[in-house]
Amino acid sequence: MESLRNDNEALLNSLDLTNRTLNDLITDKKVSDETKWETIKSNINHSTQLYKVLSDDIIDLKSRLTDEDYQGFIKSLSSIQEGPLGFSFQDIIIESANKIVLFPTKTQMDRFIDISKSIISSPIIASIPFVSNAVSASSSILNIAYSSSLTDKKSDLGKLKTFEGELNRYISYYTTLDKANVLNQTSNSDRRVLLENLQLDLLAKLKKDAPKLNFTVSDRYDGETIDSYFNRILGSFNRDWSEKYLRDLERKFQNNRGETNYSALLQKEFDVKYYNNNVNGLVEISKKYLLYYDNFFEIANNYQFRIIEAVDLAKANGIIKSKKANGGDLSPNQVYEGIVKSLHDKKNARDNGIINSINIGELKQQIERVMDYKII
């Protein structure tokens, strides 16, 4: 209700200014000094609101670049332990080696399996940042297998090829998943840089223009994040500040009867006119944010497509296993459908959370309300 009242008040004020401007033009063929001043006040007051709305939206979108529930589920898809697809890749490696009888003697097989387990549980494998544990572990294990075959005349290279082919059914899935994750991580880093650069642009604009309203933008504290800094500064530089400053300014040009000399006010208060005439720079920064906001969802949709592409490959390669769930058995196809549904549900929950948290409609309204009259 409060939001609707504010919107209604803003609309009425805008209509009043428009009517006064039209009446001035009809009556005197020019806009009166009083109407010019009222327009300047409206622009400035709405601009201080725009600073806060834009800053909050930038901070909010930065915090939403990662989502624990959605991306945590995607991370589980690349686990070397048993994950949503119903298999444990470390078990697959050992089971495949035993099934194929990779080495001719039990001693060699036991030795190979022990080494494989050590590689799989290695903290070095677990700490690899971009390529998944599965890809790194399988590469190391295959290298061990091929190296061992070079010193054993009884080794069957055909069995090694079969073993490699079996692992590759899984590795192609993990590799596709890795590519999607690497691209998304890089994209998130790039988007964070873009948003932080936008904050720097907004800060430069604020430091240049706020002093025109007699507001000094203090420096950041040691260790203060740029998000906390904006919240602190814009807690003071707001509509209450601008309204009070402009009221005090009017009083300087009032006579004993309370009448304001708008002509003198406009002629002498250059700083206020400067602020008003340059408010379009704030609008341009806001419009750039809108582009980043839309781009966020475009990139998120592309990421989702690539993740599902990897799951589709897992299905095509026949590596999805049946699972027990809710007292029953799920077929590999049911497991696949459940994974795709979970991806869609978790992404939709994340996206809807962003849409509900970042009120783009409010930002667009504030942009529209900042009317940049070049004639003044």
VMD Tcl script that draws the C-alpha trace (Angstrom):
set ca {
  {0.00 0.00 0.00}
  {2.84 2.37 0.86}
  {4.49 1.65 -2.48}
  {1.23 2.29 -4.33}
  {0.74 5.57 -2.48}
  {4.26 6.67 -3.39}
  {3.73 5.71 -7.02}
  {0.44 7.57 -7.12}
  {2.01 10.66 -5.55}
  {4.89 10.60 -8.02}
  {2.49 10.23 -10.94}
  {0.35 13.14 -9.74}
  {3.44 15.32 -9.31}
  {4.62 14.42 -12.79}
  {1.23 15.21 -14.30}
  {1.13 18.50 -12.38}
  {4.53 19.53 -13.76}
  {3.50 18.55 -17.27}
  {0.26 20.55 -17.01}
  {2.06 23.59 -15.61}
  {4.62 23.44 -18.41}
  {1.92 23.20 -21.08}
  {-0.06 26.05 -19.51}
  {3.06 28.21 -19.37}
  {3.75 27.57 -23.03}
  {0.16 28.29 -24.02}
  {-0.01 31.49 -21.96}
  {3.44 33.05 -22.39}
  {5.06 30.94 -25.11}
  {7.76 30.01 -22.56}
  {8.17 28.02 -19.38}
  {8.02 30.15 -16.24}
  {10.94 30.31 -13.83}
  {8.79 28.73 -11.11}
  {7.96 25.74 -13.32}
  {11.62 25.40 -14.27}
  {12.55 25.34 -10.60}
  {9.87 22.78 -9.76}
  {11.18 20.59 -12.59}
  {14.74 20.88 -11.29}
  {13.59 19.90 -7.80}
  {11.72 16.90 -9.18}
  {14.74 15.75 -11.18}
  {17.11 16.10 -8.24}
  {14.85 14.42 -5.69}
  {14.16 11.48 -7.98}
  {17.85 11.21 -8.83}
  {18.82 10.76 -5.17}
  {16.28 7.94 -5.02}
  {17.72 6.47 -8.20}
  {21.21 6.38 -6.68}
  {19.95 4.20 -3.82}
  {17.79 1.88 -5.95}
  {20.58 1.35 -8.49}
  {23.22 0.75 -5.81}
  {21.02 -1.79 -4.02}
  {20.31 -3.60 -7.29}
  {24.00 -3.82 -8.20}
  {24.87 -5.22 -4.78}
  {22.00 -7.70 -4.95}
  {22.95 -9.02 -8.39}
  {26.59 -9.42 -7.32}
  {25.48 -11.59 -4.43}
  {23.35 -13.72 -6.76}
  {26.14 -14.71 -9.14}
  {26.43 -17.95 -7.18}
  {23.61 -19.99 -5.67}
  {24.43 -22.75 -3.19}
  {21.37 -24.92 -3.85}
  {21.45 -24.76 -7.66}
  {25.20 -24.87 -8.16}
  {25.66 -27.28 -5.28}
  {23.45 -29.74 -7.16}
  {25.46 -29.21 -10.35}
  {28.66 -29.80 -8.38}
  {27.26 -33.12 -7.14}
  {26.85 -34.19 -10.77}
  {30.64 -34.10 -11.21}
  {31.41 -35.97 -7.98}
  {33.79 -38.92 -8.17}
  {31.73 -40.42 -5.34}
  {28.21 -41.71 -5.95}
  {26.10 -38.80 -7.16}
  {22.68 -38.14 -8.70}
  {23.43 -40.34 -11.73}
  {23.54 -43.44 -9.53}
  {27.16 -44.51 -9.86}
  {30.48 -44.01 -8.10}
  {33.20 -43.39 -10.65}
  {35.88 -44.70 -8.33}
  {33.92 -47.98 -8.10}
  {33.47 -48.01 -11.89}
  {37.26 -47.86 -12.37}
  {37.91 -50.79 -10.04}
  {34.94 -52.86 -11.26}
  {35.98 -52.36 -14.89}
  {39.57 -53.36 -14.19}
  {38.40 -56.54 -12.42}
  {35.79 -57.38 -15.05}
  {38.25 -57.05 -17.95}
  {41.03 -58.78 -15.95}
  {43.35 -55.98 -16.88}
  {46.52 -57.73 -15.59}
  {47.38 -61.41 -15.88}
  {48.23 -62.03 -12.22}
  {46.32 -61.36 -9.03}
  {49.36 -59.64 -7.53}
  {49.50 -57.17 -10.42}
  {45.76 -56.57 -10.25}
  {45.83 -55.98 -6.50}
  {48.78 -53.63 -6.88}
  {47.01 -51.69 -9.67}
  {43.80 -51.40 -7.64}
  {45.71 -50.18 -4.57}
  {47.45 -47.54 -6.68}
  {44.13 -46.56 -8.27}
  {42.51 -46.11 -4.85}
  {45.45 -43.98 -3.72}
  {45.14 -41.76 -6.78}
  {41.38 -41.40 -6.32}
  {41.75 -40.40 -2.66}
  {44.74 -38.13 -3.29}
  {44.31 -34.57 -1.91}
  {46.09 -33.33 -5.04}
  {43.35 -34.78 -7.26}
  {40.70 -33.33 -4.93}
  {42.22 -29.84 -5.11}
  {42.31 -29.49 -8.91}
  {40.33 -26.29 -9.62}
  {38.93 -26.62 -13.13}
  {39.21 -30.15 -14.45}
  {37.09 -32.55 -12.43}
  {38.52 -35.15 -10.10}
  {37.20 -37.89 -12.37}
  {39.06 -36.69 -15.46}
  {42.33 -36.20 -13.58}
  {42.07 -39.48 -11.70}
  {41.27 -41.53 -14.80}
  {44.11 -39.94 -16.76}
  {46.57 -40.79 -13.99}
  {45.25 -44.35 -13.68}
  {45.43 -44.94 -17.44}
  {49.00 -43.67 -17.46}
  {49.87 -46.16 -14.71}
  {48.15 -48.98 -16.62}
  {49.98 -48.24 -19.88}
  {53.31 -47.73 -18.11}
  {52.93 -51.10 -16.40}
  {52.20 -52.80 -19.73}
  {55.53 -51.61 -21.12}
  {57.45 -53.65 -18.53}
  {55.21 -56.73 -18.68}
  {55.45 -58.85 -21.82}
  {52.27 -60.71 -20.83}
  {50.14 -57.55 -20.73}
  {47.20 -57.48 -23.12}
  {47.05 -54.12 -24.91}
  {43.63 -55.06 -26.23}
  {42.32 -55.22 -22.68}
  {43.89 -51.85 -21.96}
  {42.06 -50.39 -24.95}
  {38.81 -51.93 -23.70}
  {39.44 -50.50 -20.24}
  {40.15 -47.07 -21.71}
  {37.01 -47.23 -23.85}
  {34.91 -48.09 -20.81}
  {36.30 -45.15 -18.86}
  {35.85 -42.83 -21.83}
  {32.07 -43.38 -21.70}
  {32.20 -41.63 -18.36}
  {35.01 -39.20 -19.13}
  {33.16 -37.71 -22.11}
  {30.31 -36.87 -19.71}
  {32.63 -35.36 -17.11}
  {34.53 -33.39 -19.77}
  {31.33 -31.87 -21.17}
  {30.27 -30.98 -17.63}
  {33.69 -29.45 -16.93}
  {33.52 -27.22 -19.99}
  {30.16 -25.87 -18.88}
  {31.45 -25.20 -15.35}
  {34.67 -23.56 -16.51}
  {32.77 -21.25 -18.89}
  {30.30 -20.36 -16.16}
  {33.03 -19.68 -13.60}
  {34.85 -17.44 -16.06}
  {31.61 -15.72 -16.95}
  {30.77 -15.13 -13.29}
  {34.20 -13.58 -12.74}
  {33.71 -11.33 -15.77}
  {30.23 -10.29 -14.64}
  {31.47 -9.51 -11.15}
  {34.17 -7.27 -12.64}
  {31.57 -5.52 -14.82}
  {29.31 -4.89 -11.83}
  {32.18 -3.63 -9.68}
  {33.30 -1.33 -12.50}
  {29.73 -0.06 -12.69}
  {29.92 0.69 -8.97}
  {33.13 2.64 -9.57}
  {31.41 4.61 -12.34}
  {28.51 5.33 -10.00}
  {30.91 6.39 -7.25}
  {32.78 8.73 -9.60}
  {29.45 10.29 -10.62}
  {28.39 10.64 -7.00}
  {31.68 12.24 -5.90}
  {31.49 14.71 -8.78}
  {27.84 15.73 -8.41}
  {26.90 15.36 -4.73}
  {29.06 18.35 -3.69}
  {26.83 20.48 -5.94}
  {24.14 19.83 -3.33}
  {26.59 20.66 -0.53}
  {27.13 16.97 0.31}
  {30.66 15.75 0.95}
  {31.28 12.12 0.02}
  {33.62 10.75 2.68}
  {36.39 8.27 1.88}
  {36.11 4.53 2.45}
  {37.24 3.17 5.81}
  {40.16 0.76 5.92}
  {38.85 -2.72 5.11}
  {35.40 -1.42 4.16}
  {33.91 -3.22 1.16}
  {32.56 -1.11 -1.67}
  {29.08 -2.54 -0.96}
  {29.19 -1.45 2.68}
  {30.63 1.91 1.59}
  {27.72 2.60 -0.76}
  {25.20 1.57 1.88}
  {26.80 3.96 4.36}
  {27.09 6.94 2.00}
  {23.64 6.55 0.46}
  {22.14 6.21 3.90}
  {22.83 9.96 4.19}
  {22.74 11.14 0.58}
  {19.07 10.46 -0.11}
  {15.79 12.18 -0.91}
  {15.46 13.55 2.62}
  {18.82 15.25 2.16}
  {17.99 16.73 -1.24}
  {14.52 17.92 -0.20}
  {15.90 19.69 2.85}
  {18.77 21.25 0.89}
  {16.43 22.54 -1.83}
  {13.95 23.92 0.72}
  {16.76 25.78 2.45}
  {17.89 27.10 -0.92}
  {14.42 28.47 -1.67}
  {14.33 30.32 1.65}
  {17.43 32.27 0.64}
  {15.40 33.88 -2.16}
  {12.16 34.54 -0.28}
  {10.98 38.02 0.69}
  {9.16 38.98 3.87}
  {5.86 37.79 2.41}
  {7.30 34.31 1.74}
  {7.39 34.84 -2.03}
  {10.30 33.19 -3.85}
  {12.31 35.07 -6.48}
  {12.69 32.13 -8.87}
  {14.45 34.19 -11.50}
  {17.24 35.17 -9.07}
  {17.42 31.62 -7.75}
  {17.98 30.18 -11.23}
  {20.49 32.88 -12.14}
  {22.64 32.50 -9.04}
  {22.48 28.81 -8.08}
  {24.74 27.43 -10.80}
  {25.61 24.27 -8.87}
  {22.02 23.09 -8.67}
  {21.49 23.71 -12.38}
  {24.74 21.86 -13.11}
  {23.59 18.85 -11.10}
  {20.25 18.83 -12.90}
  {21.70 19.20 -16.38}
  {24.12 16.31 -15.80}
  {21.72 13.85 -14.20}
  {21.46 12.00 -17.52}
  {24.86 10.45 -16.70}
  {23.19 8.64 -13.80}
  {20.45 7.47 -16.15}
  {23.04 6.03 -18.56}
  {24.73 4.08 -15.76}
  {21.32 2.74 -14.75}
  {20.55 1.65 -18.31}
  {23.90 -0.14 -18.50}
  {22.90 -2.07 -15.39}
  {19.65 -3.11 -17.07}
  {21.72 -4.62 -19.89}
  {23.85 -6.54 -17.37}
  {20.71 -7.76 -15.62}
  {19.20 -9.10 -18.84}
  {22.54 -10.62 -19.83}
  {22.68 -12.46 -16.50}
  {19.64 -14.53 -17.43}
  {20.85 -15.11 -20.98}
  {24.13 -16.54 -19.68}
  {22.31 -18.54 -16.98}
  {20.08 -20.10 -19.65}
  {23.13 -21.01 -21.72}
  {24.81 -22.58 -18.68}
  {21.69 -24.65 -17.95}
  {21.61 -25.80 -21.59}
  {25.23 -26.97 -21.39}
  {24.67 -28.84 -18.12}
  {21.65 -30.67 -19.54}
  {23.71 -31.39 -22.65}
  {26.21 -33.24 -20.42}
  {23.40 -35.19 -18.70}
  {21.97 -36.07 -22.13}
  {25.39 -37.42 -23.09}
  {25.47 -39.52 -19.92}
  {22.12 -40.99 -20.93}
  {23.28 -41.63 -24.50}
  {26.44 -43.36 -23.21}
  {24.36 -45.59 -20.94}
  {26.20 -44.65 -17.76}
  {23.18 -43.57 -15.70}
  {22.33 -46.32 -13.23}
  {19.10 -47.33 -11.53}
  {18.64 -46.08 -7.97}
  {16.56 -46.85 -4.93}
  {14.26 -44.03 -3.90}
  {11.26 -43.85 -1.57}
  {11.25 -47.59 -1.03}
  {11.28 -48.40 -4.74}
  {13.64 -48.64 -7.70}
  {14.06 -45.89 -10.28}
  {15.03 -46.92 -13.78}
  {17.97 -45.13 -15.46}
  {15.45 -43.16 -17.53}
  {13.55 -42.12 -14.39}
  {16.84 -41.08 -12.79}
  {17.61 -39.00 -15.88}
  {14.18 -37.34 -15.84}
  {14.53 -36.60 -12.13}
  {17.91 -34.92 -12.66}
  {16.62 -32.73 -15.51}
  {13.56 -31.79 -13.43}
  {15.74 -30.91 -10.44}
  {17.93 -28.71 -12.63}
  {14.91 -26.85 -13.98}
  {13.26 -26.52 -10.54}
  {16.40 -25.28 -8.82}
  {17.21 -22.82 -11.60}
  {13.64 -21.49 -11.62}
  {13.76 -21.06 -7.83}
  {17.06 -19.17 -8.16}
  {15.81 -17.01 -11.03}
  {12.51 -16.21 -9.31}
  {14.42 -15.29 -6.16}
  {16.46 -12.78 -8.16}
  {13.41 -11.38 -9.95}
  {11.53 -10.96 -6.65}
  {14.54 -9.48 -4.84}
  {15.68 -7.06 -7.57}
  {12.74 -4.84 -8.40}
  {13.60 -3.93 -11.97}
  {10.22 -2.27 -12.37}
  {11.11 0.18 -9.58}
  {14.46 0.94 -11.18}
  {12.83 1.62 -14.55}
  {10.28 3.87 -12.86}
  {12.99 5.91 -11.19}
  {14.81 6.25 -14.50}
  {11.65 7.56 -16.14}
  {11.02 9.99 -13.30}
  {14.39 11.64 -13.68}
  {13.42 14.09 -16.39}
  {16.44 15.70 -17.97}
  {15.19 19.02 -19.40}
  {18.01 20.35 -21.56}
  {16.25 23.68 -21.93}
  {17.13 24.59 -18.35}
}
mol new
graphics top color blue
foreach p $ca { graphics top sphere $p radius 0.5 }
foreach p [lrange $ca 0 end-1] q [lrange $ca 1 end] { graphics top cylinder $p $q radius 0.2 }
display resetview
